[in-house]
């Protein structure tokens, strides 16, 4: 059995996404571990959002890939 945490994100125009972290051990995750993973996910999310906002478009993606991300 795996243990983990999923962090939800809500973006502009009602777009939502998630980031999940999973470990192989069945042990329960400690609160400080969950807090660190949530913080790391938010930092990553903000970096991606800021990068995409600067470029104005998803770099190097096909129309179908953009559709899937939306």
PyMOL commands that set and color helices and strands:
alter all, ss='L'
color gray80, all
select helices_A, chain A and resi 12-14+31-55+63-69
alter helices_A, ss='H'
color red, helices_A
select strands_A, chain A and resi 3-10+16-23
alter strands_A, ss='S'
color yellow, strands_A
deselect
rebuild
show_as cartoon
